[in-house]
């Protein structure tokens, strides 16, 4: 699990908005900086003398937690609070913002009104039919919890743009010379051929000897590896929604009221029925192929304009296999279902009119609109049965919630009565075997968080969850088996296997190093391999970035193969695989394709430099943050020391 978290650090490492993952074990007072009891309770800290409100701190803290929950959503057993100090990280986020804002002042970075307007107008949530809508903008802000005024949102957006501008100023990338591009191309396209012998631990296991003392010592130094995790037994009852469904007939007034209160649910959106003809263009198509496809589409459009039946032309020439046989008929579709370029034309054309050529990611289209349906609201009579069912379902949910609340209240007061209460209400109790925090309850894939929630309970504690189908589950931590380190006698066979593997791996590595010395002294590699009846494998020529024949990608193998002179011998190691490598041939890069590949290589080098500058800027800001802590420029309210 810890290795998974370490690997995740490499995947999500970023700056500012994509937080750097780290095991932060420091707390506010451990920096040796001053904390003050003189700050107002509404202030968590001050940075550069400016107060950090509890509200701002809590928002940042909550956003960090949510981001990490998203990152680790596939690892339900990870206790994020155990590995990450979110309070310290939230303070660092706020301090980083303050540092960048001060840098904006120092370097004269500003956000113009036009830049602010453009950024807001480009946000999809504020648009209608692709255009910025002031009414939609204000409605969206009012619907937030808590509501925001345009002035508040624009102030936050302006600050976000300012921070991004400062970040871009220092991480925009550097100049890449032609010499650097050519050097990178030559390095990637140089080819080498080697021969090698592969040594593995299995070839040396017979040579391994182990004493009882060694086994005991290995066990003592690796005890944590033999720890059995905490396990819990969970008991639960399932309460299907159907249990609470009543034979209830809603009144006409209830149905009418529901219809009025949920009118958006009964909207029938604007729809268009259209036919189209597609001439495909592959994403990798050349300019010549693109033009050839356009000309074919233009010829088909001319044919239709000259009187040919659209459906017939579509059947004969459209490359959309899903609709060609239907004369290109797409049926009715609402907005948001087709690609943007196609949709814009379809909804703008009058019924019966033929479009010009339309380019989409799929190729060239010709459209004809067959019919349009305006947005309407479904009549009450049409949805009356649906509303009645929904009212009955809502009443069932309310009844289920009330029953679960009463059951939980009783169990919290009398947790030992779980079985008796279940029997009184005719509920079947399911008791699981002992399971670990990373396990799942068999048959309950609909509530994947149940085990996680059960592990947060004290012994005999109770909780509830609801499945996607509306079923409520009331569960209890029936028994807790704490984590324990297994006795040596219970894992002795496993200890022996692991120590044997470790020792044989060392022998394999030592043999590889010894063979290199002998090969450099003149012993043929084939003779060395024959000592252990091993084969000498020849790779043939391959490029540095290519998979190695029969081995795939091996970073250390490639490093050695392209780092040694022809004829020399070296070792490469990949965990439990140890290679003795002799370079047989080296060929310089051929430059025939250099000019064609040059732009791609230049862009790659620019991106590499940008990443290097981003890392350097990140380190600079981190150093500034630590400096502020050490110099007391960040003052922490003693009431919030954690």
C-alpha positions as CSV (number, residue, x, y, z in Angstrom):
1,X,0.0,0.0,0.0
2,X,2.8,2.4,0.9
3,X,4.5,1.7,-2.4
4,X,1.3,2.5,-4.2
5,X,1.2,5.8,-2.4
6,X,4.8,6.5,-3.3
7,X,4.1,5.7,-7.0
8,X,1.1,7.9,-6.9
9,X,3.4,10.8,-5.9
10,X,5.2,10.5,-9.2
11,X,1.9,10.5,-11.1
12,X,0.3,13.5,-9.6
13,X,3.3,15.7,-8.7
14,X,2.5,19.2,-9.8
15,X,2.5,22.7,-8.6
16,X,0.0,25.0,-6.8
17,X,-3.3,23.8,-8.1
18,X,-2.2,20.1,-8.5
19,X,-0.7,19.7,-5.0
20,X,2.7,18.1,-4.4
21,X,2.1,14.7,-2.6
22,X,4.3,14.3,0.3
23,X,4.3,12.6,3.7
24,X,4.1,15.8,5.7
25,X,4.9,14.9,9.3
26,X,5.8,18.4,10.6
27,X,3.2,20.4,12.5
28,X,3.0,24.1,13.0
29,X,5.0,24.4,16.2
30,X,7.7,21.9,15.1
31,X,9.3,24.5,12.7
32,X,10.7,26.4,15.6
33,X,8.6,29.4,14.6
34,X,6.5,31.6,16.8
35,X,2.9,30.9,17.4
36,X,0.7,33.6,18.9
37,X,-2.3,33.6,21.2
38,X,-2.9,37.2,20.3
39,X,-4.6,36.5,17.0
40,X,-8.4,36.7,16.8
41,X,-10.2,33.4,17.0
42,X,-11.6,34.0,13.5
43,X,-8.0,34.0,12.2
44,X,-6.0,30.7,11.7
45,X,-2.8,32.5,11.0
46,X,-1.2,35.6,9.4
47,X,1.0,35.5,6.3
48,X,3.1,38.6,5.6
49,X,1.0,40.2,8.3
50,X,-2.3,39.5,6.5
51,X,-4.9,37.4,8.3
52,X,-6.0,34.0,7.1
53,X,-9.6,33.6,8.0
54,X,-11.1,30.3,9.3
55,X,-13.4,30.4,6.2
56,X,-10.5,30.6,3.7
57,X,-8.5,28.0,5.6
58,X,-11.5,25.6,5.8
59,X,-12.2,26.0,2.1
60,X,-8.6,25.2,1.1
61,X,-8.5,22.3,3.6
62,X,-11.8,20.8,2.2
63,X,-10.6,21.2,-1.4
64,X,-7.4,19.4,-0.6
65,X,-9.2,16.5,1.0
66,X,-11.6,16.1,-1.9
67,X,-8.8,16.2,-4.4
68,X,-6.9,13.4,-2.6
69,X,-10.1,11.4,-2.2
70,X,-10.4,11.6,-6.0
71,X,-6.8,10.6,-6.5
72,X,-7.1,7.6,-4.2
73,X,-10.7,6.5,-5.1
74,X,-9.4,3.1,-6.4
75,X,-7.7,2.5,-3.0
76,X,-10.5,2.3,-0.5
77,X,-8.2,1.0,2.2
78,X,-6.0,4.1,2.3
79,X,-6.6,6.3,5.4
80,X,-5.6,9.6,3.9
81,X,-5.5,11.4,7.3
82,X,-2.8,8.9,8.4
83,X,-0.5,9.7,5.5
84,X,-1.2,13.4,4.8
85,X,-1.2,16.4,7.1
86,X,-4.0,18.3,5.3
87,X,-3.9,21.2,7.8
88,X,-0.2,21.8,7.2
89,X,-0.7,21.4,3.4
90,X,-3.6,23.9,3.5
91,X,-1.5,26.4,5.2
92,X,1.2,25.9,2.6
93,X,-1.3,26.3,-0.2
94,X,-2.4,29.7,1.3
95,X,1.2,30.8,1.8
96,X,2.0,29.8,-1.8
97,X,-0.8,32.0,-3.0
98,X,0.5,34.9,-0.9
99,X,4.1,34.4,-2.2
100,X,2.9,34.5,-5.8
101,X,0.7,37.5,-5.3
102,X,3.7,39.4,-3.8
103,X,5.8,38.3,-6.9
104,X,3.0,39.7,-9.1
105,X,3.5,43.1,-7.5
106,X,7.3,42.9,-7.7
107,X,7.2,42.0,-11.5
108,X,4.3,44.2,-12.5
109,X,2.0,41.4,-13.5
110,X,-1.6,42.5,-13.9
111,X,-4.9,41.1,-15.3
112,X,-6.8,43.4,-17.7
113,X,-10.6,43.7,-17.6
114,X,-10.7,42.2,-21.1
115,X,-8.7,39.1,-19.9
116,X,-11.1,38.7,-17.0
117,X,-14.2,39.0,-19.1
118,X,-12.8,36.6,-21.7
119,X,-12.0,34.0,-19.0
120,X,-15.5,34.2,-17.5
121,X,-17.3,34.2,-20.8
122,X,-15.4,31.0,-21.9
123,X,-16.8,29.0,-18.9
124,X,-19.3,26.6,-20.3
125,X,-21.6,26.8,-17.3
126,X,-22.3,30.5,-18.1
127,X,-23.1,29.9,-21.7
128,X,-26.3,29.3,-23.7
129,X,-26.0,28.0,-27.3
130,X,-22.2,28.7,-27.2
131,X,-22.6,32.3,-26.1
132,X,-22.0,34.0,-22.7
133,X,-25.3,34.6,-20.9
134,X,-25.3,37.2,-18.1
135,X,-28.6,35.8,-16.8
136,X,-27.2,32.3,-16.6
137,X,-24.0,33.6,-15.0
138,X,-25.9,35.3,-12.2
139,X,-28.3,32.4,-11.7
140,X,-25.3,30.0,-11.4
141,X,-23.7,32.2,-8.7
142,X,-26.9,32.5,-6.8
143,X,-27.3,28.7,-6.8
144,X,-24.0,28.1,-5.1
145,X,-23.8,27.2,-1.4
146,X,-23.3,29.8,-0.1
147,X,-24.4,32.1,-2.9
148,X,-21.9,34.4,-4.5
149,X,-22.2,37.9,-6.0
150,X,-20.6,38.6,-9.4
151,X,-18.2,40.9,-7.6
152,X,-17.0,38.1,-5.3
153,X,-16.6,35.6,-8.1
154,X,-14.8,38.1,-10.4
155,X,-12.4,39.0,-7.6
156,X,-11.6,35.3,-7.1
157,X,-11.3,34.7,-10.9
158,X,-9.0,37.7,-11.3
159,X,-6.7,36.4,-8.5
160,X,-6.7,32.9,-10.1
161,X,-5.7,34.5,-13.5
162,X,-3.0,36.6,-11.7
163,X,-1.5,33.5,-10.1
164,X,-1.5,31.6,-13.4
165,X,0.2,34.6,-15.1
166,X,3.0,34.6,-12.5
167,X,3.3,30.8,-12.8
168,X,3.5,31.1,-16.6
169,X,6.0,33.9,-16.4
170,X,8.6,31.7,-14.7
171,X,7.7,28.3,-16.4
172,X,7.1,29.3,-20.0
173,X,10.0,27.2,-21.3
174,X,13.3,28.1,-22.8
175,X,15.0,28.4,-26.1
176,X,16.0,25.2,-27.9
177,X,18.8,25.5,-30.4
178,X,19.2,23.5,-33.6
179,X,22.3,21.9,-32.1
180,X,20.2,20.6,-29.2
181,X,17.5,19.2,-31.5
182,X,20.1,17.4,-33.7
183,X,21.9,16.0,-30.7
184,X,18.6,14.6,-29.3
185,X,17.7,13.1,-32.7
186,X,21.1,11.5,-33.0
187,X,20.9,10.1,-29.5
188,X,17.5,8.6,-30.0
189,X,18.2,7.1,-33.4
190,X,21.7,5.6,-32.8
191,X,21.5,1.8,-32.9
192,X,23.4,-0.9,-31.0
193,X,23.7,-4.6,-31.1
194,X,24.7,-6.6,-28.1
195,X,24.9,-10.1,-26.8
196,X,24.1,-11.0,-23.2
197,X,23.7,-13.7,-20.6
198,X,20.8,-13.5,-18.1
199,X,21.4,-14.6,-14.5
200,X,18.5,-15.2,-12.1
201,X,18.3,-16.2,-8.4
202,X,16.7,-19.5,-9.3
203,X,20.1,-20.6,-10.9
204,X,21.8,-20.2,-7.5
205,X,19.3,-21.4,-5.0
206,X,21.0,-24.8,-4.6
207,X,24.1,-23.0,-3.4
208,X,22.3,-21.2,-0.6
209,X,22.7,-22.3,3.0
210,X,20.8,-20.8,6.0
211,X,21.3,-21.3,9.7
212,X,18.6,-21.1,12.3
213,X,20.2,-18.0,13.6
214,X,20.1,-16.4,10.2
215,X,16.4,-17.3,9.8
216,X,15.6,-15.8,13.2
217,X,17.6,-12.7,12.5
218,X,15.8,-12.2,9.1
219,X,12.5,-12.6,10.8
220,X,13.4,-10.0,13.5
221,X,14.5,-7.4,11.0
222,X,11.4,-7.9,8.8
223,X,8.8,-8.3,11.4
224,X,6.4,-5.7,9.9
225,X,6.2,-7.8,6.8
226,X,4.6,-10.6,8.8
227,X,1.9,-8.4,10.4
228,X,-1.6,-9.5,9.9
229,X,-3.9,-6.4,9.4
230,X,-6.8,-5.7,11.7
231,X,-9.8,-7.7,10.8
232,X,-13.5,-7.1,11.6
233,X,-16.6,-9.2,11.6
234,X,-19.6,-7.2,10.3
235,X,-23.3,-8.0,10.8
236,X,-25.9,-6.2,8.9
237,X,-29.6,-6.2,7.8
238,X,-30.9,-5.1,4.4
239,X,-34.1,-3.0,4.1
240,X,-35.3,-3.0,0.5
241,X,-37.3,0.0,-0.5
242,X,-40.2,-2.3,-1.6
243,X,-40.7,-3.1,2.1
244,X,-42.0,0.4,2.7
245,X,-44.0,0.9,-0.5
246,X,-47.6,1.7,0.3
247,X,-50.7,1.1,-1.7
248,X,-51.3,4.9,-1.9
249,X,-53.1,6.8,-4.5
250,X,-52.0,10.4,-4.7
251,X,-54.7,13.0,-5.1
252,X,-55.0,15.1,-8.2
253,X,-53.8,18.1,-6.2
254,X,-50.6,16.3,-5.1
255,X,-49.9,15.2,-8.7
256,X,-50.5,18.8,-10.0
257,X,-48.3,20.3,-7.2
258,X,-45.5,17.8,-8.0
259,X,-45.8,18.6,-11.7
260,X,-45.4,22.3,-11.0
261,X,-42.5,21.9,-8.6
262,X,-40.5,19.6,-10.9
263,X,-41.4,21.2,-14.2
264,X,-37.8,20.9,-15.4
265,X,-38.0,17.1,-15.2
266,X,-40.9,17.1,-17.8
267,X,-39.3,19.3,-20.4
268,X,-39.0,17.9,-23.9
269,X,-35.9,19.6,-25.4
270,X,-35.7,21.1,-28.8
271,X,-34.9,18.4,-31.4
272,X,-33.8,18.2,-35.0
273,X,-34.2,15.4,-37.4
274,X,-31.6,15.4,-40.1
275,X,-29.9,13.3,-42.8
276,X,-26.2,13.5,-43.6
277,X,-23.6,12.1,-45.9
278,X,-20.1,11.6,-44.5
279,X,-16.8,11.5,-46.4
280,X,-14.3,10.3,-43.8
281,X,-10.9,11.9,-43.2
282,X,-8.5,10.0,-41.0
283,X,-6.9,12.0,-38.0
284,X,-3.5,11.3,-39.5
285,X,-4.5,12.3,-43.1
286,X,-2.0,14.4,-45.1
287,X,-3.0,17.7,-46.7
288,X,-3.4,16.0,-50.0
289,X,-5.7,13.3,-48.5
290,X,-7.7,16.1,-46.8
291,X,-8.2,18.0,-50.1
292,X,-9.1,14.8,-52.0
293,X,-11.9,14.0,-49.4
294,X,-13.2,17.6,-49.6
295,X,-13.4,17.4,-53.4
296,X,-15.3,14.1,-53.2
297,X,-17.8,15.7,-50.8
298,X,-18.1,18.8,-53.0
299,X,-18.9,16.6,-56.0
300,X,-21.7,14.8,-54.0
301,X,-23.1,18.2,-52.8
302,X,-23.2,19.4,-56.5
303,X,-25.0,16.1,-57.5
304,X,-27.7,16.7,-54.9
305,X,-28.1,20.4,-55.8
306,X,-28.6,19.2,-59.4
307,X,-31.6,17.2,-58.4
308,X,-30.3,13.8,-57.2
309,X,-32.3,12.3,-54.3
310,X,-30.4,12.9,-51.0
311,X,-31.3,9.5,-49.5
312,X,-30.1,7.7,-52.6
313,X,-26.8,9.5,-52.7
314,X,-26.3,8.8,-49.0
315,X,-27.0,5.1,-49.5
316,X,-24.5,4.9,-52.3
317,X,-21.7,7.1,-51.1
318,X,-21.9,7.9,-47.3
319,X,-19.1,6.4,-45.3
320,X,-21.1,6.5,-42.1
321,X,-21.9,2.8,-41.9
322,X,-24.5,3.3,-39.2
323,X,-26.8,5.5,-41.3
324,X,-25.9,5.0,-45.0
325,X,-28.4,2.2,-45.4
326,X,-31.2,4.4,-44.0
327,X,-30.4,7.2,-46.5
328,X,-28.3,9.0,-43.9
329,X,-31.3,9.4,-41.6
330,X,-30.1,10.3,-38.0
331,X,-33.5,10.5,-36.5
332,X,-34.4,13.2,-33.9
333,X,-31.6,14.4,-31.6
334,X,-31.3,17.1,-29.0
335,X,-28.4,19.5,-28.4
336,X,-25.3,18.0,-26.9
337,X,-25.6,14.7,-28.7
338,X,-23.7,15.5,-31.9
339,X,-20.2,17.0,-32.3
340,X,-20.3,20.8,-31.9
341,X,-19.6,21.7,-35.6
342,X,-22.3,19.3,-36.8
343,X,-24.8,20.4,-34.2
344,X,-24.4,24.1,-34.8
345,X,-25.3,23.8,-38.5
346,X,-28.1,21.3,-37.9
347,X,-29.9,23.6,-35.4
348,X,-29.4,26.7,-37.6
349,X,-30.6,25.3,-40.9
350,X,-34.3,25.7,-41.8
351,X,-36.3,22.6,-42.5
352,X,-35.7,21.2,-46.0
353,X,-32.5,23.2,-46.6
354,X,-29.2,21.7,-47.7
355,X,-26.0,22.7,-45.9
356,X,-22.7,23.7,-47.2
357,X,-19.8,21.3,-46.5
358,X,-19.3,20.9,-42.7
359,X,-15.9,19.7,-41.3
360,X,-16.0,17.7,-38.1
361,X,-13.4,15.5,-36.5
362,X,-14.9,12.6,-38.5
363,X,-14.5,14.2,-41.9
364,X,-16.7,16.2,-44.4
365,X,-20.5,16.2,-43.9
366,X,-23.5,17.3,-46.1
367,X,-26.6,17.9,-44.0
368,X,-30.3,18.3,-44.8
369,X,-32.8,19.1,-42.0
370,X,-35.9,17.0,-42.3
371,X,-37.9,18.3,-39.4
372,X,-37.7,20.3,-36.1
373,X,-39.5,20.0,-32.8
374,X,-39.6,23.0,-30.5
375,X,-38.9,22.6,-26.8
376,X,-42.1,21.8,-25.0
377,X,-43.3,20.6,-21.7
378,X,-44.9,17.2,-21.5
379,X,-48.6,17.5,-20.7
380,X,-49.7,16.6,-17.3
381,X,-52.0,13.8,-18.6
382,X,-49.0,12.2,-20.3
383,X,-46.9,12.0,-17.1
384,X,-49.6,11.5,-14.5
385,X,-48.8,7.8,-13.9
386,X,-45.1,8.6,-13.7
387,X,-45.7,11.3,-11.1
388,X,-47.9,9.0,-9.1
389,X,-45.2,6.3,-9.0
390,X,-42.6,8.9,-8.0
391,X,-44.8,10.2,-5.2
392,X,-45.3,6.6,-3.9
393,X,-41.5,6.1,-4.2
394,X,-40.8,9.3,-2.2
395,X,-43.2,8.3,0.5
396,X,-41.5,4.9,0.7
397,X,-38.1,6.6,1.0
398,X,-39.4,8.8,3.8
399,X,-40.8,5.8,5.6
400,X,-37.6,3.8,5.2
401,X,-35.5,6.8,6.5
402,X,-37.8,7.1,9.6
403,X,-37.6,3.4,10.3
404,X,-33.7,3.4,9.9
405,X,-33.4,6.4,12.2
406,X,-35.5,4.8,14.9
407,X,-33.5,1.5,14.5
408,X,-30.2,3.3,14.8
409,X,-31.3,5.3,17.8
410,X,-32.3,2.1,19.6
411,X,-29.1,0.3,18.7
412,X,-26.9,3.2,19.7
413,X,-28.5,3.0,23.2
414,X,-28.6,-0.8,23.3
415,X,-26.0,-2.2,20.8
416,X,-26.1,-5.7,22.2
417,X,-29.8,-6.0,21.0
418,X,-28.9,-6.0,17.3
419,X,-30.0,-9.6,16.8
420,X,-33.2,-9.3,19.0
421,X,-34.3,-6.1,17.2
422,X,-33.8,-7.7,13.8
423,X,-35.9,-10.7,14.8
424,X,-38.7,-8.4,16.2
425,X,-38.9,-6.7,12.8
426,X,-38.6,-9.8,10.7
427,X,-35.2,-8.9,9.3
428,X,-32.5,-11.4,8.3
429,X,-29.2,-10.8,9.9
430,X,-26.1,-11.6,7.8
431,X,-22.8,-12.0,9.7
432,X,-19.6,-11.9,7.7
433,X,-16.4,-13.8,8.4
434,X,-13.4,-11.7,9.6
435,X,-12.4,-9.3,6.8
436,X,-9.6,-6.8,6.4
437,X,-10.1,-3.1,5.7
438,X,-9.3,-3.6,2.0
439,X,-11.9,-6.4,1.7
440,X,-15.5,-6.4,0.4
441,X,-18.6,-8.0,1.8
442,X,-19.7,-10.7,-0.6
443,X,-22.8,-9.8,-2.5
444,X,-22.7,-6.1,-1.5
445,X,-20.9,-4.5,-4.5
446,X,-23.7,-1.9,-4.5
447,X,-22.3,-0.4,-1.3
448,X,-18.5,-0.5,-1.7
449,X,-17.9,1.9,1.3
450,X,-19.6,-0.4,3.8
451,X,-16.4,-2.0,5.0
452,X,-14.6,1.3,5.1
453,X,-17.3,2.8,7.3
454,X,-17.4,-0.3,9.5
455,X,-13.7,0.0,10.2
456,X,-14.4,3.6,11.4
457,X,-16.7,2.3,14.1
458,X,-15.9,1.2,17.7
459,X,-16.8,-2.4,18.6
460,X,-20.6,-2.8,18.5
461,X,-20.9,0.6,16.9
462,X,-23.6,1.0,14.2
463,X,-24.0,2.9,11.0
464,X,-26.1,2.9,7.8
465,X,-25.6,3.2,4.1
466,X,-28.0,3.2,1.1
467,X,-27.4,1.3,-2.1
468,X,-28.1,2.6,-5.6
469,X,-31.4,0.7,-5.8
470,X,-32.7,2.4,-2.6
471,X,-32.0,-0.5,-0.2
472,X,-30.9,0.7,3.2
473,X,-28.2,-1.3,5.1
474,X,-27.9,-1.0,8.9
475,X,-24.6,-2.6,10.0
476,X,-22.6,-3.2,13.1
477,X,-18.9,-3.8,13.9
478,X,-19.7,-7.1,15.6
479,X,-16.1,-8.1,16.5
480,X,-12.6,-6.6,16.1
481,X,-9.5,-8.7,15.7
482,X,-6.6,-6.3,16.1
483,X,-3.5,-6.3,13.9
484,X,-0.9,-8.7,15.1
485,X,2.6,-9.8,14.1
486,X,2.6,-13.5,13.4
487,X,4.9,-15.7,15.5
488,X,8.1,-17.0,13.9
489,X,6.8,-20.6,14.0
490,X,3.7,-19.6,12.0
491,X,5.7,-18.0,9.1
492,X,9.0,-19.9,9.3
493,X,8.5,-21.5,5.9
494,X,7.8,-18.1,4.3
495,X,10.9,-16.6,6.1
496,X,13.1,-19.4,4.7
497,X,11.7,-18.8,1.2
498,X,12.3,-15.1,1.3
499,X,15.8,-15.3,2.8
500,X,16.7,-18.0,0.2
501,X,15.5,-15.6,-2.5
502,X,17.5,-12.7,-1.1
503,X,20.7,-14.8,-0.8
504,X,20.4,-16.3,-4.2
505,X,19.8,-12.9,-5.7
506,X,23.0,-11.6,-4.2
507,X,24.9,-14.7,-5.6
508,X,23.4,-14.0,-9.1
509,X,24.5,-10.4,-8.9
510,X,28.0,-11.3,-7.7
511,X,28.4,-13.9,-10.4
512,X,27.5,-11.3,-13.1
513,X,30.1,-8.9,-11.7
514,X,32.7,-11.7,-11.6
515,X,32.0,-12.6,-15.2
516,X,32.4,-9.1,-16.4
517,X,35.9,-9.1,-14.9
518,X,36.8,-12.4,-16.6
519,X,35.3,-11.3,-19.9
520,X,37.4,-8.1,-19.8
521,X,40.4,-10.3,-19.2
522,X,39.7,-12.2,-22.4
523,X,37.4,-15.1,-21.5
524,X,34.8,-15.4,-24.2
525,X,31.2,-14.8,-23.0
526,X,30.1,-18.1,-24.5
527,X,32.6,-20.0,-22.3
528,X,31.4,-18.2,-19.2
529,X,27.7,-19.0,-20.0
530,X,28.6,-22.6,-20.6
531,X,29.7,-23.0,-16.9
532,X,26.0,-22.8,-16.0
533,X,24.6,-24.2,-19.2
534,X,23.2,-20.8,-20.1
535,X,22.6,-19.3,-23.6
536,X,24.2,-16.3,-25.1
537,X,21.4,-14.2,-26.7
538,X,22.1,-11.7,-29.5
539,X,19.7,-8.8,-29.9
540,X,20.5,-7.5,-33.3
541,X,20.4,-3.7,-33.9
542,X,17.9,-1.7,-32.0
543,X,17.4,2.0,-31.0
544,X,17.8,3.5,-27.6
545,X,14.1,4.2,-27.1
546,X,12.9,1.0,-28.7
547,X,11.9,-2.2,-26.8
548,X,14.8,-4.6,-26.6
549,X,14.1,-7.8,-28.6
550,X,12.7,-10.5,-26.3
551,X,13.1,-8.2,-23.2
552,X,10.9,-5.2,-23.8
553,X,11.9,-1.9,-22.3
554,X,14.8,-2.1,-19.9
555,X,16.2,1.3,-18.8
556,X,19.4,0.0,-17.2
557,X,20.1,-2.5,-20.0
558,X,19.8,0.3,-22.6
559,X,21.9,2.7,-20.5
560,X,24.7,0.1,-20.3
561,X,24.4,-1.0,-24.0
562,X,24.7,2.6,-25.3
563,X,27.2,3.7,-22.7
564,X,29.9,1.1,-23.4
565,X,32.4,1.1,-26.3
566,X,32.1,-1.6,-28.9
567,X,33.7,-4.9,-27.5
568,X,33.4,-3.9,-23.9
569,X,31.4,-5.8,-21.3
570,X,29.2,-4.5,-18.4
571,X,26.4,-5.5,-16.1
572,X,22.8,-4.3,-16.0
573,X,20.3,-5.1,-13.2
574,X,16.5,-5.2,-13.1
575,X,15.4,-6.4,-9.7
576,X,16.1,-10.2,-9.8
577,X,17.4,-10.2,-13.3
578,X,21.1,-9.6,-13.9
579,X,22.6,-9.2,-17.4
580,X,26.2,-9.6,-18.5
581,X,26.2,-7.5,-21.7
582,X,28.9,-7.2,-24.5
583,X,28.5,-4.5,-27.1
584,X,29.0,-6.0,-30.6
585,X,28.1,-3.1,-33.0
586,X,27.2,0.5,-32.9
587,X,25.7,2.5,-35.8
588,X,25.2,6.3,-35.8
589,X,21.8,7.7,-36.5
590,X,20.7,8.1,-40.1
591,X,19.6,11.6,-40.9
592,X,17.2,11.0,-43.8
593,X,14.2,11.7,-41.7
594,X,15.7,14.4,-39.5
595,X,14.1,17.4,-41.2
596,X,10.7,15.8,-41.1
597,X,11.0,14.8,-37.4
598,X,12.8,18.0,-36.4
599,X,9.6,20.0,-35.3
600,X,8.5,17.1,-33.1
601,X,11.9,16.8,-31.4
602,X,12.0,20.6,-30.9
603,X,8.6,20.6,-29.2
604,X,9.6,17.7,-27.0
605,X,12.7,19.5,-25.9
606,X,10.8,22.7,-25.2
607,X,8.4,20.6,-23.0
608,X,11.3,19.1,-21.2
609,X,12.7,22.5,-20.5
610,X,9.3,23.7,-19.4
611,X,9.1,20.8,-16.9
612,X,12.6,21.6,-15.6
613,X,11.7,25.2,-15.1
614,X,8.4,24.3,-13.4
615,X,10.3,22.0,-11.0
616,X,12.9,24.7,-10.3
617,X,10.2,27.3,-9.7
618,X,8.4,24.9,-7.4
619,X,11.5,24.4,-5.4
620,X,12.0,28.2,-5.2
621,X,8.5,28.7,-3.9
622,X,8.9,25.9,-1.4
623,X,12.2,27.4,-0.2
624,X,10.4,30.8,0.2
625,X,7.7,29.1,2.2
626,X,10.2,27.4,4.6
627,X,12.0,30.7,4.9
628,X,8.8,32.5,5.9
629,X,8.1,29.8,8.5
630,X,11.6,30.0,10.0
631,X,11.7,33.9,10.0
632,X,8.3,34.1,11.7
633,X,6.5,35.7,8.7
634,X,3.9,33.1,9.2
635,X,2.3,33.3,12.6
636,X,0.0,30.5,13.7
637,X,-2.9,31.0,16.0
638,X,-2.2,28.8,19.1
639,X,-5.8,27.7,19.1
640,X,-5.2,26.0,15.8
641,X,-1.9,24.3,16.5
642,X,-2.3,20.7,15.3
